[in-house]
Amino acid sequence: METFQFTANDKISQEQNHLKRKSSSHSSNSKQAAKPRRVRRSPNDNVMIAETTLTGKGVVYTRRGRHDCSGPNNDLVYDGIAAGAHYTHTGGVSDSLCLHLNVSYRNGRFQDGNQGASHIYGLEYRDSWISSVMDFSLIETLSTYLHSVPCAVCLAERRTTQLMIPGRVTCPQGWTREYTGYIMAGGHGDKHATSPICVDDTPQVVPGTHGSQNGAYLHMVETQCASLLCEPYAVGREISCVVCTL
């Protein structure tokens, strides 16, 4: 019977070969993971789509008033239409939603008709005079008045946090400016209070929408004193805003 003796060098060689195989296997798995898979949009949907190529590493923010994202290393997660509660309702949602344009419903698990006690409506620009402060160079029309408000959910890659600053158009040192805009909300005469949002100052509209639909209203917000200091705040002046990421 043959006998084999392993020297220290043999043991080292075996360990090196094992590490090479492990590294090769890891590299192969990484390459396979990088390939986009075909997935279903939902368990009950027969349509197969390519799995998202977004890195998933970053921070998400909503750009109000635009269909797209801006800034370096930004990806569009989805675009939609802004929605909120009716301006005459005394209850319901207070924050606006960004509803996906390509809406989907659970297969067989919905009931048409008004069974619920909470409703949402498209958000409408309600100020006809804002062309004097907004930049309409990128808009589909010369006015936003009585059009519905678009929105975009964006992923800022390699960032960890996002911040909206009312009353500023620049970001703190070290932060990245994603977009600037104006603070807008429901009117003070409306029965329903809404949370203020930062609407892009190069706004767009939802194509095919125009005319008063009497849904959720969106107005420019202006400062009033003296409960706010009359300096530096100017009476009746629109409030700027900026969305920053870090």
Secondary structure as UniProt FT lines:
FT   HELIX           8..34
FT   STRAND          38..40
FT   TURN            43..44
FT   STRAND          48..50
FT   STRAND          58..64
FT   TURN            72..73
FT   STRAND          74..84
FT   TURN            87..88
FT   STRAND          97..100
FT   TURN            107..108
FT   STRAND          121..125
FT   HELIX           130..132
FT   TURN            137..138
FT   TURN            145..146
FT   STRAND          150..157
FT   STRAND          162..166
FT   TURN            173..174
FT   STRAND          176..185
FT   TURN            188..189
FT   STRAND          197..200
FT   TURN            207..208
FT   STRAND          216..220
FT   TURN            225..227
FT   TURN            230..232
FT   TURN            235..236
FT   STRAND          240..245
//
